[in-house]
Amino acid sequence: MSPTDALPKTGVLSPAFGHSTADAESFGAERLPRLRGLMRSELRLVFLRPRTAAMLGFLALVPVLLGVALRYFHDGGSSRGGGDGGTMDFVNQVTGNGLFLVFASLAAALPFFLPMTVGVVAGDSIAGEAHGGTLRYLLVAPAGRTRLLLVKFAGVLTFCLAATLTIAMSALAVGAALFPMGDVPLLTGDSISMVEASWRAVLIALCVAASLVGLAAIGLFVSTLTTVPVAAMATTVGVVIVTAILTGIPQLSGLHPWLFTDAWMSFGDLLRDPIPTGEILRNLGMQAAYAAVFGAAAWARLNERDITT
């Protein structure tokens, strides 16, 4: 029998416990600080690991390498607008304006580097606790399975944002140091001020972070299937690789719109005027759908198994 099996099956606030409305309100007031404590503990667990620091350092190095390569080894060819928002459209603009290094670095890191680091963190979220023997203590009061899953998912999403901002801030610093900064040419050929471009850069970073939500949910689900963290990490990263292979097969074009990576590069539309929102919204909707499906699967898996022994 697991520790959770020994707990009463009726709710803590049910009449069987004889609690009044005041008791219920007091219990509810206690849950918020408890949840905040769990969240703080999870963020410390994620970000104070040497592995996380190493991954963030590696991501910060991506804009440095790209910036140095473009500054000292670029052939000088550039295009002024009219692109489709792909990686090369951003790269070709970097030498003319350092802010484009932010967009180029995010576009270069999104297909593999960012998903790889997110896969490591998401794959380790539940499996790491099970492997370390701490999961059994987290699943009993004051945590609980649903609350634990939400906290773990929030921790992975926080890492998604932190990883994206690490690349963006590093790229901004390197771009300002190596290239001129000024009015920013859009992919449609128009130009906008540096201030407006900076706001668009923030939106692009948020859009890239949001593009990783579906993968975070997949990794969380995979993490509930095993007690071996490395297996969960490798499987999550493997999902990205397989998806990339499927995307590159033209004969499977009918499947492409259903893949969570299909609209990842839609953030390039934020560098157009006017901004077409169709692909951006489709990407956000796809990420929400994957989060709902695999989040529900993770919840079901975590609740159906006795993983406390």
C-alpha positions as CSV (number, residue, x, y, z in Angstrom):
1,M,0.0,0.0,0.0
2,S,1.3,3.4,-0.9
3,P,1.2,6.5,1.4
4,T,-1.5,8.0,-0.7
5,D,-3.7,4.8,-0.4
6,A,-3.7,5.3,3.3
7,L,-5.3,8.7,3.0
8,P,-9.1,9.0,3.2
9,K,-10.8,9.1,-0.2
10,T,-13.2,11.8,0.7
11,G,-12.2,15.4,0.1
12,V,-10.6,17.3,2.9
13,L,-13.4,19.8,2.7
14,S,-16.2,17.3,2.5
15,P,-18.9,16.9,5.1
16,A,-17.3,13.7,6.3
17,F,-14.7,15.8,7.9
18,G,-17.1,18.1,9.5
19,H,-15.6,21.3,8.3
20,S,-17.5,24.5,8.2
21,T,-17.5,27.1,5.5
22,A,-15.0,29.1,7.6
23,D,-12.8,26.1,7.8
24,A,-12.9,25.7,4.0
25,E,-12.0,29.3,3.5
26,S,-9.1,29.0,5.9
27,F,-7.9,25.9,4.1
28,G,-8.1,27.6,0.8
29,A,-6.1,30.6,2.1
30,E,-3.4,28.2,3.2
31,R,-3.1,26.6,-0.2
32,L,-1.9,29.6,-2.1
33,P,1.3,30.2,0.0
34,R,1.9,26.5,0.0
35,L,1.7,26.5,-3.8
36,R,4.0,29.5,-4.0
37,G,6.5,27.6,-1.8
38,L,6.3,24.6,-4.1
39,M,6.9,26.8,-7.1
40,R,9.9,28.5,-5.5
41,S,11.3,25.1,-4.6
42,E,10.8,23.9,-8.2
43,L,12.5,27.0,-9.7
44,R,15.5,26.5,-7.4
45,L,15.7,22.9,-8.4
46,V,15.6,23.7,-12.1
47,F,17.9,26.8,-12.2
48,L,20.5,26.0,-9.5
49,R,21.6,22.8,-11.2
50,P,25.0,23.0,-12.9
51,R,23.5,21.3,-15.9
52,T,21.0,24.1,-16.4
53,A,23.7,26.7,-16.1
54,A,25.7,24.9,-18.7
55,M,22.8,24.7,-21.1
56,L,22.0,28.4,-20.7
57,G,25.7,29.2,-21.2
58,F,25.7,27.2,-24.4
59,L,22.6,29.0,-25.6
60,A,24.2,32.3,-24.9
61,L,27.2,31.3,-26.9
62,V,25.1,30.7,-30.1
63,P,24.7,34.5,-30.9
64,V,28.4,35.0,-30.1
65,L,29.5,32.4,-32.7
66,L,27.0,33.6,-35.2
67,G,27.9,37.3,-34.7
68,V,31.6,36.7,-35.0
69,A,31.1,34.6,-38.1
70,L,29.0,37.2,-39.8
71,R,31.3,40.1,-38.7
72,Y,34.6,38.6,-39.8
73,F,33.7,35.9,-42.4
74,H,30.5,37.1,-44.1
75,D,30.9,37.6,-47.8
76,G,29.0,40.9,-47.7
77,G,26.0,39.8,-49.6
78,S,22.7,41.0,-48.2
79,S,19.1,41.3,-49.2
80,R,16.8,44.1,-48.3
81,G,13.3,42.7,-47.6
82,G,11.1,40.5,-49.6
83,G,12.0,37.3,-47.8
84,D,9.7,34.7,-46.4
85,G,10.9,35.0,-42.8
86,G,13.3,32.1,-42.9
87,T,16.7,32.0,-41.1
88,M,18.6,33.3,-44.1
89,D,16.4,36.4,-44.4
90,F,17.5,37.4,-40.8
91,V,21.1,36.4,-41.4
92,N,21.4,38.6,-44.5
93,Q,20.2,41.6,-42.6
94,V,22.6,41.3,-39.6
95,T,25.5,43.2,-41.0
96,G,23.3,46.2,-41.7
97,N,21.7,46.2,-38.3
98,G,22.8,44.4,-35.1
99,L,19.2,44.0,-33.9
100,F,18.7,41.4,-36.6
101,L,21.2,39.2,-34.7
102,V,18.5,38.6,-32.2
103,F,16.1,37.3,-34.8
104,A,18.8,35.3,-36.6
105,S,20.0,33.7,-33.4
106,L,16.5,32.7,-32.4
107,A,15.8,31.3,-35.8
108,A,19.0,29.3,-35.7
109,A,18.4,28.0,-32.2
110,L,14.7,27.1,-32.5
111,P,14.9,24.0,-34.7
112,F,17.3,22.1,-32.4
113,F,19.3,23.9,-29.7
114,L,16.3,25.3,-27.8
115,P,14.2,22.1,-28.1
116,M,17.2,20.0,-26.9
117,T,17.6,22.0,-23.7
118,V,13.8,22.0,-23.1
119,G,13.7,18.3,-23.7
120,V,16.3,17.8,-21.0
121,V,14.5,19.9,-18.4
122,A,11.0,18.5,-19.3
123,G,12.2,14.9,-19.4
124,D,13.8,15.2,-16.0
125,S,10.8,16.9,-14.4
126,I,9.0,13.8,-13.0
127,A,11.4,11.0,-13.9
128,G,14.2,12.8,-12.0
129,E,12.1,12.9,-8.8
130,A,11.1,9.2,-9.2
131,H,14.7,8.2,-9.8
132,G,15.9,10.2,-6.8
133,G,13.2,8.7,-4.5
134,T,11.7,12.1,-3.6
135,L,8.5,11.6,-5.7
136,R,6.8,9.5,-3.0
137,Y,7.1,12.4,-0.6
138,L,5.8,15.0,-3.1
139,L,2.7,13.1,-3.9
140,V,1.3,13.2,-0.3
141,A,0.3,16.3,1.6
142,P,1.0,19.1,1.1
143,A,1.7,18.5,-2.6
144,G,-0.7,16.1,-4.4
145,R,-0.5,14.8,-7.9
146,T,-2.4,17.5,-9.8
147,R,-0.7,20.3,-8.0
148,L,2.7,18.7,-8.5
149,L,2.1,18.3,-12.2
150,L,1.1,22.0,-12.5
151,V,4.2,23.1,-10.6
152,K,6.5,20.9,-12.8
153,F,4.9,22.2,-16.0
154,A,5.2,25.8,-14.8
155,G,8.9,25.1,-14.0
156,V,9.5,23.8,-17.5
157,L,7.7,26.8,-19.1
158,T,9.8,29.2,-17.0
159,F,12.9,27.5,-18.4
160,C,11.5,27.9,-21.9
161,L,11.2,31.6,-21.3
162,A,14.6,31.9,-19.6
163,A,16.3,30.0,-22.4
164,T,14.7,32.2,-25.1
165,L,15.6,35.4,-23.3
166,T,19.1,34.2,-22.7
167,I,19.6,33.9,-26.5
168,A,17.9,37.2,-27.1
169,M,19.9,39.2,-24.6
170,S,23.2,37.7,-25.6
171,A,22.4,38.4,-29.3
172,L,21.4,42.0,-28.5
173,A,24.7,42.6,-26.7
174,V,26.8,41.0,-29.4
175,G,24.8,42.7,-32.2
176,A,25.3,46.2,-30.6
177,A,29.0,45.5,-30.1
178,L,29.8,44.2,-33.6
179,F,27.3,45.9,-35.9
180,P,25.6,49.2,-36.5
181,M,22.2,49.9,-34.8
182,G,19.5,52.2,-36.1
183,D,16.3,52.1,-38.0
184,V,15.3,48.5,-38.8
185,P,14.3,47.3,-42.3
186,L,11.4,45.0,-42.3
187,L,11.0,41.9,-44.5
188,T,8.5,43.8,-46.5
189,G,11.0,46.5,-47.4
190,D,9.7,49.2,-45.0
191,S,11.7,50.6,-42.1
192,I,10.7,51.2,-38.5
193,S,12.4,53.0,-35.6
194,M,14.7,51.2,-33.2
195,V,12.1,51.7,-30.4
196,E,9.3,50.0,-32.3
197,A,11.7,47.3,-33.5
198,S,12.8,46.6,-29.9
199,W,9.1,46.0,-28.9
200,R,8.8,43.7,-31.8
201,A,11.9,41.9,-30.7
202,V,10.3,41.3,-27.3
203,L,7.1,39.9,-29.0
204,I,9.3,37.7,-31.1
205,A,11.1,36.3,-28.0
206,L,7.7,35.6,-26.3
207,C,6.4,34.0,-29.5
208,V,9.5,31.7,-29.7
209,A,9.1,30.8,-26.0
210,A,5.4,30.0,-26.6
211,S,6.4,27.8,-29.5
212,L,8.1,25.4,-27.0
213,V,4.9,24.9,-24.9
214,G,3.8,21.8,-26.9
215,L,7.2,20.2,-26.6
216,A,7.3,21.0,-22.9
217,A,3.9,19.1,-22.5
218,I,5.2,16.1,-24.5
219,G,8.4,16.0,-22.3
220,L,6.3,16.2,-19.1
221,F,4.1,13.3,-20.3
222,V,7.2,11.2,-21.3
223,S,8.7,11.9,-17.9
224,T,5.7,10.2,-16.2
225,L,6.3,7.0,-18.1
226,T,9.7,6.1,-16.7
227,T,11.9,6.4,-13.6
228,V,15.0,6.8,-15.7
229,P,15.6,10.6,-16.4
230,V,18.1,10.0,-19.3
231,A,15.5,7.9,-21.1
232,A,12.9,10.5,-20.8
233,M,15.3,13.3,-22.0
234,A,16.4,11.2,-24.9
235,T,12.9,10.3,-25.9
236,T,11.8,14.0,-25.8
237,V,14.7,15.1,-27.9
238,G,14.1,12.2,-30.2
239,V,10.5,13.4,-30.8
240,V,11.9,16.7,-32.1
241,I,14.3,14.9,-34.4
242,V,11.6,12.6,-35.8
243,T,9.3,15.6,-36.3
244,A,12.1,17.4,-38.2
245,I,12.5,14.4,-40.4
246,L,8.8,14.2,-41.1
247,T,8.7,17.9,-41.9
248,G,11.4,17.3,-44.5
249,I,9.5,14.6,-46.4
250,P,7.3,16.3,-49.1
251,Q,5.2,13.2,-49.5
252,L,3.9,13.7,-45.9
253,S,2.8,17.3,-46.6
254,G,-0.7,16.4,-45.4
255,L,0.7,15.6,-42.0
256,H,2.8,18.7,-41.6
257,P,0.0,21.1,-40.4
258,W,-0.6,18.8,-37.5
259,L,3.0,18.8,-36.3
260,F,3.8,21.1,-33.4
261,T,6.9,22.4,-35.2
262,D,5.1,23.3,-38.4
263,A,4.6,27.0,-37.6
264,W,7.6,27.6,-35.4
265,M,9.0,30.1,-37.8
266,S,5.8,32.2,-37.9
267,F,7.4,34.7,-35.6
268,G,9.0,36.2,-38.7
269,D,5.6,37.7,-39.6
270,L,6.2,40.1,-36.7
271,L,8.8,41.8,-39.0
272,R,6.2,42.7,-41.6
273,D,4.0,45.7,-42.0
274,P,1.1,45.1,-41.6
275,I,1.6,42.1,-39.4
276,P,-0.2,39.0,-40.7
277,T,-1.4,37.1,-37.6
278,G,-2.8,34.0,-39.3
279,E,0.3,31.7,-38.9
280,I,1.2,33.2,-35.5
281,L,-2.3,32.4,-34.1
282,R,-2.2,28.9,-35.7
283,N,1.1,28.2,-34.0
284,L,-0.2,29.4,-30.6
285,G,-3.3,27.3,-31.1
286,M,-1.3,24.3,-32.0
287,Q,0.9,24.7,-28.9
288,A,-2.2,25.0,-26.7
289,A,-3.7,21.9,-28.3
290,Y,-0.6,19.9,-27.7
291,A,-0.4,21.2,-24.1
292,A,-4.0,20.2,-23.5
293,V,-3.7,16.7,-24.9
294,F,-0.3,15.7,-23.4
295,G,-1.0,17.6,-20.2
296,A,-4.2,15.5,-19.8
297,A,-2.2,12.4,-20.7
298,A,0.4,13.2,-18.1
299,W,-2.2,13.8,-15.5
300,A,-4.0,10.5,-16.3
301,R,-0.7,8.6,-16.2
302,L,0.4,10.1,-12.9
303,N,-2.9,9.4,-11.3
304,E,-3.4,5.8,-12.5
305,R,-0.1,4.5,-11.3
306,D,1.2,3.9,-7.9
307,I,4.7,5.4,-8.4
308,T,5.4,6.1,-4.8
309,T,6.9,2.7,-4.2
